[in-house]
């Protein structure tokens, strides 16, 4: 058994733990909304049609923000269709996912759901088929107290007080030719700048997110960010990053190292943003909103959209069943997001319910937690205070995609108020347990509060409605702290969380 050495020191602060790192995403896609968060006929439904069993799981998951209503869906969405009396709302074709959108759940229902779930809304606006006027209308509807045509419409629809939405995404993935209203970087950058300036005339304190590349494989990646930020730098606060990771051709080793790709993606986007800032001779920094990230098996049958004359309402789409290896990767991607907390100021796990999601439901039936639920919920609950940059000395293994990669990856957080350190770590080794020796002497002595790990000899195990509890985070055995040195053994392909008190 090899030993990896991790050094944790309170002097190596990256930045604060940001609650918005633990955001998620609800899109009008598949069963995310209908029979996901909203199912009026469900036995658990409240008087607004929200599934209360799902609301309980969302709160347990620890989600901080929810991005809505898309995603690809937003690029042809007319938000006005989803407000007012339900019986008067039109059914529309959703071109993004070849579905029919009944609009029985819309902006007002979403805002009420956010209050119940205890999350901050993060709104995306349509810059695929629309522009300044429509953006100002939805902003007025959401944020103006009253006395104007659109704000009074909201009040007539039952929301006396404004919603006060602070975060706004200026479109979605408009670099992609699959997107309704696909644009060049210059076309999009000009439009986003114009829309952003107009929105700031209503509220100068909005937080605006420009569209970055839809993935690093796009031929325009890098150049897209440069051109878009050249147009929008003075107007926006963040630029989006989107990335999905999945196992290909049985290459488990590369899949387990997906966080290496996320690290490089963040570094590339921030370097480009800083280069634009330097060219503009400004001290302002543009940060990253990693508002779509997850594991997604895009070649599976459930990821194929309907075709032809078939325009179903809420079809089964993108309903991946996540296994143990997927959960370890999700936990590792959260480690990456945390260690970049100085530049990643917001992130959204895509998505929340049913669609590539940690929470699954059956129409009229139960809801349950997928394997990926657990590392997200535990990280969201226990990452507090400051993120610390840790030193990791580990054996490496060879991957087809990334070359030599450390077997152990880790990050730590330190909460001065509670004198608590939390170490999050993964063992990427497919076959071997690895001993970790964590040097905590900079904090003095310490004691273990809690140590959990998620692993299973069967990496393909996934939760179902009938069995969602056979594989859960369990106590990590034989964790010891002596004279400021912690030792533990991480099983192969595992995610772990160790909480230490230094009080």
Residue pairs with C-beta under 8 A, 6 or more apart in sequence:
1 432
1 433
1 434
1 435
1 489
2 394
2 395
2 407
2 432
2 434
2 435
3 434
3 435
3 436
3 437
4 392
4 393
4 394
4 395
4 406
4 407
4 408
4 434
4 435
4 436
4 437
5 391
5 392
5 393
5 394
5 436
5 437
5 438
5 439
6 390
6 391
6 392
6 393
6 408
6 410
6 412
6 423
6 425
6 436
6 437
6 438
6 439
7 390
7 391
7 438
7 439
8 388
8 390
8 412
8 414
8 421
8 423
8 438
8 439
8 440
8 442
8 443
9 388
9 442
10 388
10 414
10 442
10 443
11 442
12 388
12 389
12 390
13 386
13 387
13 388
13 389
13 414
14 338
14 339
14 340
14 341
14 342
14 386
14 387
14 388
14 389
15 341
15 342
15 386
15 387
16 341
16 385
16 386
16 387
17 338
17 341
17 383
17 384
17 385
17 386
17 387
17 413
18 341
18 344
18 345
18 346
19 64
20 64
20 65
20 120
20 345
20 346
20 347
21 64
21 334
21 337
21 338
21 341
21 344
21 346
21 347
21 383
22 62
22 63
22 64
22 65
22 347
22 349
22 376
22 379
22 380
23 63
23 64
23 65
23 66
23 67
23 122
23 291
23 346
23 347
23 348
23 349
24 61
24 63
24 65
24 66
24 67
24 119
24 348
24 349
24 350
24 351
24 352
25 66
25 67
25 68
25 71
25 291
25 292
25 348
25 349
25 350
25 351
25 352
26 32
26 33
26 36
26 37
26 66
26 67
26 68
26 69
26 110
26 351
26 352
26 353
27 33
27 68
27 69
27 70
27 71
27 72
27 73
27 74
27 350
27 351
27 355
28 69
28 70
28 71
28 73
28 77
28 94
28 101
28 105
29 70
29 71
29 72
29 73
29 96
29 97
29 99
29 317
29 318
29 351
29 355
30 97
30 99
30 314
30 315
30 316
30 317
30 318
30 319
30 354
30 355
31 314
31 315
31 316
31 317
31 319
31 353
31 354
31 355
31 361
31 363
32 351
32 352
32 353
32 354
32 355
32 357
33 105
33 314
34 102
34 104
34 105
34 313
34 314
35 42
35 314
35 354
35 361
35 363
36 51
36 54
36 352
36 353
36 354
36 355
36 357
36 361
37 50
37 51
37 54
37 55
37 58
37 113
37 352
37 353
38 49
38 50
38 51
38 104
38 105
38 109
38 113
39 45
39 49
39 51
39 361
39 363
39 364
40 49
41 364
42 51
42 53
42 363
42 364
43 364
44 51
44 52
44 53
44 54
45 51
45 52
46 52
46 116
48 109
48 112
48 113
48 116
49 105
49 109
50 112
50 113
50 116
51 361
51 367
53 361
53 366
53 367
54 353
54 359
54 361
54 367
55 113
55 116
55 117
57 359
57 367
57 369
57 373
58 117
58 119
58 352
58 359
59 117
59 118
60 377
61 358
61 359
61 373
61 376
61 377
61 380
62 376
62 377
62 380
62 381
63 117
63 119
63 352
63 380
64 119
64 120
64 380
65 119
65 120
65 121
65 122
65 167
65 346
65 348
66 114
66 117
66 119
66 120
66 121
66 122
66 348
66 352
67 122
67 123
67 124
67 169
67 291
67 348
68 110
68 121
68 122
68 123
68 124
69 77
69 79
69 82
69 107
69 110
69 124
70 77
70 96
70 124
70 172
71 96
71 124
71 172
71 292
71 350
72 96
72 97
72 172
72 173
72 178
72 179
72 180
73 94
73 96
73 97
73 101
74 124
74 125
74 126
74 128
74 171
74 172
75 96
75 126
75 127
75 128
75 129
75 171
75 172
75 173
75 174
75 179
75 180
75 181
76 94
76 95
76 96
76 126
76 128
76 129
76 180
76 181
77 126
78 92
78 126
78 130
79 106
79 107
79 125
79 126
79 134
79 138
79 141
80 137
81 89
81 90
81 92
81 101
81 103
81 106
82 89
82 103
82 105
82 106
82 107
82 108
82 109
83 106
83 107
83 108
83 141
83 153
83 154
83 157
84 153
84 157
86 104
89 102
89 103
89 104
89 106
90 103
91 100
91 101
91 102
91 103
92 100
92 101
92 103
93 99
93 100
93 101
93 311
94 100
94 101
94 311
95 180
96 179
96 180
97 305
97 317
98 305
98 306
98 307
98 310
98 311
99 305
99 306
99 311
99 312
99 313
99 314
99 315
99 317
100 311
100 312
100 313
101 313
102 313
107 138
107 141
107 142
108 154
108 157
108 158
108 159
110 121
111 121
111 142
111 159
111 163
114 120
114 121
120 166
120 167
121 163
121 165
121 167
122 165
122 167
122 168
122 169
122 291
122 346
122 348
123 138
123 142
123 165
123 167
123 168
123 169
124 168
124 169
124 171
124 172
125 134
125 135
125 138
125 168
125 169
125 170
125 171
125 195
126 134
126 171
126 181
127 135
127 170
127 171
127 174
127 181
127 188
127 191
127 192
127 195
127 211
128 171
128 172
128 174
128 179
128 180
128 181
128 182
129 180
129 181
131 191
131 194
131 195
132 194
132 195
132 198
135 195
135 198
135 199
136 198
136 199
136 202
137 150
139 168
139 199
139 202
139 203
139 206
140 148
140 150
140 151
140 202
141 150
141 151
141 153
141 154
142 154
142 162
142 163
142 164
142 165
143 162
143 163
143 164
143 165
143 202
143 203
144 150
144 151
144 162
144 202
145 151
145 161
145 162
146 152
146 155
146 162
151 162
154 162
166 205
166 206
166 207
167 206
167 207
167 209
167 346
168 199
168 206
168 207
168 208
168 209
169 209
169 211
169 240
169 289
169 291
170 192
170 195
170 196
170 208
170 209
170 210
170 211
170 232
170 236
171 188
171 191
171 192
171 211
172 179
172 211
173 179
173 211
173 214
173 242
174 181
174 182
174 183
174 188
174 211
175 182
175 183
175 185
175 188
175 211
175 213
175 214
175 218
175 220
175 224
176 182
176 214
176 218
179 214
183 191
185 220
185 223
185 224
185 226
185 227
185 228
186 227
186 231
188 211
188 228
189 210
189 227
189 228
189 229
189 230
189 231
189 232
190 231
192 210
192 211
192 228
192 231
192 232
192 235
192 236
193 231
193 232
193 235
196 208
196 210
196 232
196 235
196 236
197 235
199 206
199 208
200 206
200 208
200 235
207 237
207 238
208 235
208 236
208 237
208 238
209 236
209 237
209 238
209 239
209 240
209 289
209 291
209 346
210 228
210 229
210 232
210 236
210 238
210 239
210 240
211 228
211 239
211 240
212 224
212 225
212 228
212 239
212 240
212 241
212 242
212 269
212 288
213 220
213 221
213 222
213 224
213 225
213 241
213 242
214 242
215 221
215 242
215 243
215 244
216 243
216 261
216 264
216 265
216 268
218 224
221 268
222 268
222 272
225 239
225 269
225 272
225 273
226 272
226 275
226 276
228 239
229 236
229 239
229 272
229 273
229 276
229 286
230 276
230 279
233 276
233 277
233 280
233 282
233 284
233 286
234 280
234 282
234 284
236 286
237 286
237 287
238 286
238 287
238 288
238 289
238 345
238 346
239 269
239 273
239 286
239 287
239 288
239 289
240 288
240 289
240 290
240 291
240 292
241 265
241 266
241 269
241 288
241 289
241 290
241 291
241 292
241 293
242 290
242 291
242 292
242 293
242 350
243 261
243 262
243 265
243 290
243 292
243 293
244 292
244 293
244 294
244 295
244 296
244 298
244 350
244 356
245 255
245 258
245 261
245 262
245 294
245 295
245 296
245 329
245 333
246 255
246 295
246 296
246 297
246 298
247 255
247 297
247 325
248 254
248 255
251 399
251 400
251 401
252 325
252 430
252 459
253 397
253 398
253 399
253 400
253 405
253 428
253 430
254 399
254 400
254 401
254 402
255 325
255 329
256 325
256 328
256 329
256 332
256 426
256 428
256 430
256 493
257 399
257 401
257 402
257 405
257 428
258 295
258 329
258 332
258 333
259 329
259 332
259 333
259 335
259 336
259 409
260 402
260 405
261 401
261 402
262 293
262 333
262 336
262 337
263 336
263 339
263 340
266 288
266 290
266 336
266 340
266 343
266 344
269 288
270 287
270 288
270 343
273 285
273 286
273 288
274 285
276 286
277 283
277 284
277 285
277 286
285 343
287 343
287 344
287 345
287 346
288 340
288 343
288 344
288 345
288 346
289 344
289 345
289 346
289 347
289 348
290 337
290 344
290 346
290 347
290 348
291 346
291 347
291 348
291 350
292 348
292 350
293 333
293 337
293 347
293 348
293 349
293 350
294 330
294 349
294 350
294 351
294 356
294 372
295 320
295 322
295 326
295 329
295 330
295 356
295 372
296 303
296 318
296 320
296 356
297 303
297 320
300 320
302 316
302 317
302 318
302 319
302 320
303 317
303 318
303 320
305 317
306 312
306 315
317 355
318 355
318 356
319 354
319 355
319 356
319 360
320 326
320 356
321 370
321 462
321 463
321 464
322 330
322 358
322 370
322 371
322 372
322 462
322 463
323 371
323 459
323 460
323 461
323 462
324 371
324 454
324 455
324 456
324 458
324 459
324 460
324 461
324 462
324 471
324 493
325 459
325 460
325 493
326 371
326 372
327 370
327 371
327 372
327 374
327 375
327 454
327 495
328 375
328 426
328 428
328 454
328 455
328 493
328 494
328 495
330 349
330 372
330 375
330 376
331 375
331 376
331 379
331 424
331 426
331 454
331 495
332 409
332 426
332 428
332 495
334 375
334 376
334 379
334 424
335 409
335 410
335 411
335 424
335 425
335 426
337 344
337 347
338 379
338 383
338 387
338 411
338 413
338 424
339 387
339 389
339 411
341 387
349 358
349 376
350 356
351 357
352 358
352 359
353 359
353 360
353 361
354 360
354 361
357 370
358 369
358 370
358 372
358 373
358 376
359 367
359 368
359 369
359 370
359 373
360 367
360 368
360 370
360 463
360 465
361 367
361 368
362 465
365 465
366 465
368 463
368 464
368 465
368 468
369 463
369 468
370 462
370 463
370 468
371 454
371 461
371 462
371 463
371 471
374 454
374 472
374 473
375 454
375 473
375 495
375 497
378 452
378 473
378 497
379 424
379 497
382 413
382 422
382 497
382 499
383 413
383 422
383 424
384 413
384 415
384 418
384 420
384 422
385 413
385 414
385 415
385 416
385 417
385 418
385 420
386 413
386 414
386 415
386 416
387 411
387 412
387 413
388 411
388 412
388 413
388 414
389 411
390 410
390 411
390 412
390 423
392 406
392 408
392 409
392 410
394 406
394 407
394 408
394 409
394 434
395 406
395 407
395 434
396 404
396 405
396 406
396 407
397 404
397 405
397 407
397 428
397 429
398 404
398 405
399 405
405 428
406 428
407 427
407 428
407 429
407 434
408 425
408 426
408 427
408 428
408 434
408 436
408 490
409 425
409 426
409 428
410 423
410 424
410 425
410 426
410 436
411 423
411 424
412 421
412 422
412 423
412 424
413 421
413 422
413 424
414 420
414 421
414 443
415 421
415 422
418 501
418 503
419 501
419 502
419 503
420 449
420 499
420 500
420 501
420 502
421 440
421 443
421 446
421 499
421 500
421 502
422 497
422 498
422 499
422 500
423 438
423 486
423 496
423 497
423 498
423 500
424 495
424 496
424 497
425 436
425 490
425 495
425 496
425 497
425 498
426 490
426 494
426 495
426 496
427 433
427 434
427 490
427 491
427 492
427 493
427 494
427 496
428 493
429 492
429 493
430 492
430 493
431 492
432 492
433 489
433 490
433 491
433 492
434 489
434 490
434 492
435 487
435 488
435 489
435 490
436 486
436 487
436 488
436 489
436 490
437 485
437 486
437 487
438 485
438 486
438 487
438 488
438 498
439 484
439 485
440 446
440 481
440 484
440 485
440 486
440 500
440 502
441 483
441 484
441 485
442 484
443 484
443 502
444 484
444 502
445 481
445 483
445 484
445 502
446 481
446 484
446 486
446 500
446 501
446 502
447 481
447 500
447 501
448 479
448 480
448 481
448 486
448 498
448 499
448 500
448 501
449 499
449 500
449 501
450 497
450 498
450 499
451 475
451 476
451 479
451 488
451 496
451 497
451 498
451 499
452 473
452 474
452 475
452 476
452 496
452 497
452 498
453 473
453 474
453 475
453 476
453 490
453 491
453 494
453 495
453 496
453 497
454 471
454 472
454 473
454 474
454 494
454 495
454 496
455 491
455 492
455 493
455 494
455 495
456 471
459 493
461 470
461 471
463 469
463 471
473 497
476 488
476 490
476 496
476 498
477 489
478 487
478 488
478 489
479 486
479 487
479 488
479 498
480 486
480 487
480 488
481 500
486 498
486 500
488 496
488 498
490 496
